[in-house]
Amino acid sequence: MSAMQSPRDQAQAGLRHIENAILSLLESHPDGLINAEIAKLLSIESGAPGKHRNMLSWSMIERLMDSGRVERVTVGKRKLLRLKAV
């Protein structure tokens, strides 16, 4: 990263990298993955207990769902995340 980038710009670039990694991962798993699998495969798991576990990946997935690039589908008892069909 450039020394001229502001902390905000650095953070936004980092978020884009994580979003792109999630999109690439979901592209290689067209049937979908759950959040815990995404966090584990990207090595961004958090150790926080309960509802706060893997919040980084979940926050990024929510951004991708809000932008219409990722969808959540129910398959049996699993709520899978996958690329949204175009």
TIGUNU-797526 format. One line per 4 residues: their letters; for each residue x, y, z of N, C-alpha, C. Coordinates in steps of 0.1 Angstrom, whole numbers. Layout:
a) X,Y,Z,X,Y,Z,X,Y,Z  ...
END
This chain:
msam) 8,-12,0,0,0,0,9,12,0  4,22,-6,11,35,-7,12,42,6  23,48,9,25,56,21,16,68,21  11,71,9,2,83,8,-13,80,11
qspr) -16,67,12,-30,63,15,-34,67,29  -46,72,31,-51,75,44,-54,62,51  -55,62,64,-60,50,71,-74,45,66  -83,54,63,-96,51,57,-94,43,44
dqaq) -86,49,35,-84,43,22,-78,29,24  -69,27,33,-63,14,36,-73,4,40  -82,9,49,-93,0,55,-102,-4,43  -106,6,35,-115,3,24,-109,-7,14
aglr) -96,-6,11,-89,-15,2,-89,-29,9  -87,-30,22,-87,-43,28,-101,-49,27  -111,-42,29,-125,-47,28,-127,-52,14  -123,-45,4,-124,-50,-10,-117,-63,-12
hien) -105,-64,-6,-98,-77,-8,-105,-89,-1  -111,-86,10,-119,-97,17,-131,-100,9  -138,-90,4,-150,-93,-4,-146,-101,-17  -135,-97,-23,-131,-104,-35,-127,-119,-32
ails) -121,-121,-21,-118,-135,-16,-130,-143,-14  -140,-137,-8,-153,-144,-6,-160,-147,-19  -160,-138,-28,-166,-140,-41,-159,-151,-48  -146,-151,-48,-138,-162,-55,-141,-175,-49
lles) -141,-176,-35,-144,-188,-28,-158,-193,-32  -168,-185,-32,-182,-189,-36,-182,-193,-50  -174,-187,-59,-174,-191,-73,-169,-205,-74  -160,-209,-66,-154,-223,-66,-163,-233,-59
hpdg) -173,-228,-52,-183,-237,-45,-197,-233,-49  -201,-236,-61,-214,-231,-66,-226,-236,-59  -225,-247,-51,-236,-252,-43,-238,-243,-31  -228,-236,-27,-229,-227,-15,-221,-232,-3
lina) -219,-223,6,-212,-226,18,-219,-219,30  -217,-223,42,-222,-216,53,-211,-206,58  -215,-196,66,-205,-186,70,-193,-193,77  -195,-203,86,-184,-209,93,-174,-215,83
eiak) -179,-221,73,-170,-227,63,-162,-216,55  -169,-205,52,-162,-194,46,-151,-189,55  -154,-186,67,-144,-181,77,-132,-190,78  -135,-203,79,-124,-213,81,-116,-214,68
llsi) -122,-215,57,-114,-216,44,-106,-204,41  -110,-192,46,-102,-180,44,-93,-176,56  -93,-185,66,-85,-183,78,-88,-170,85  -101,-166,85,-105,-154,92,-115,-157,103
esga) -114,-169,109,-123,-173,120,-120,-165,132  -130,-162,140,-128,-155,153,-132,-165,164  -126,-163,175,-128,-172,186,-140,-167,195  -146,-156,192,-157,-151,200,-168,-161,201
pgkh) -174,-162,213,-184,-172,215,-198,-167,210  -207,-177,208,-221,-174,205,-223,-166,192  -232,-157,192,-236,-150,180,-225,-141,174  -215,-139,182,-204,-130,177,-193,-137,170
rnml) -194,-150,169,-184,-159,162,-184,-155,147  -172,-154,142,-170,-151,127,-178,-139,122  -178,-129,130,-185,-116,126,-178,-109,114  -165,-110,113,-159,-104,102,-164,-109,89
swsm) -164,-122,87,-169,-128,75,-184,-125,73  -192,-126,84,-206,-123,83,-208,-109,79  -201,-99,84,-203,-85,80,-200,-83,65  -189,-90,61,-186,-89,46,-197,-95,38
ierl) -202,-107,42,-212,-114,34,-225,-105,34  -228,-98,45,-240,-89,45,-238,-78,35  -226,-73,34,-223,-62,24,-225,-68,10  -221,-80,7,-222,-86,-6,-237,-89,-9
mdsg) -244,-93,1,-259,-95,-1,-266,-82,-4  -262,-72,4,-268,-59,2,-266,-54,-13  -254,-57,-18,-251,-52,-31,-256,-62,-42  -263,-73,-38,-269,-81,-48,-260,-92,-54
rver) -248,-93,-49,-239,-103,-54,-239,-117,-48  -244,-117,-36,-245,-130,-28,-259,-132,-23  -264,-144,-23,-277,-147,-18,-276,-158,-8  -286,-159,1,-287,-169,11,-299,-178,7
vtvg) -296,-191,6,-307,-201,3,-308,-211,13  -319,-217,15,-321,-228,25,-322,-241,17  -313,-250,21,-312,-263,16,-313,-273,27  -325,-279,29,-327,-287,41,-327,-278,53
krkl) -318,-282,62,-317,-273,74,-306,-263,73  -298,-264,62,-287,-255,61,-290,-242,54  -285,-231,58,-287,-218,52,-273,-215,45  -273,-217,32,-261,-216,24,-260,-202,17
lrlk) -248,-198,16,-245,-186,9,-239,-189,-5  -243,-183,-15,-238,-185,-28,-239,-173,-37  -231,-173,-48,-232,-162,-57,-246,-161,-63  -251,-149,-64,-265,-147,-69,-265,-149,-84
av) -274,-157,-89,-275,-159,-103,-279,-146,-110  -272,-144,-121,-274,-132,-129,-285,-134,-139
END
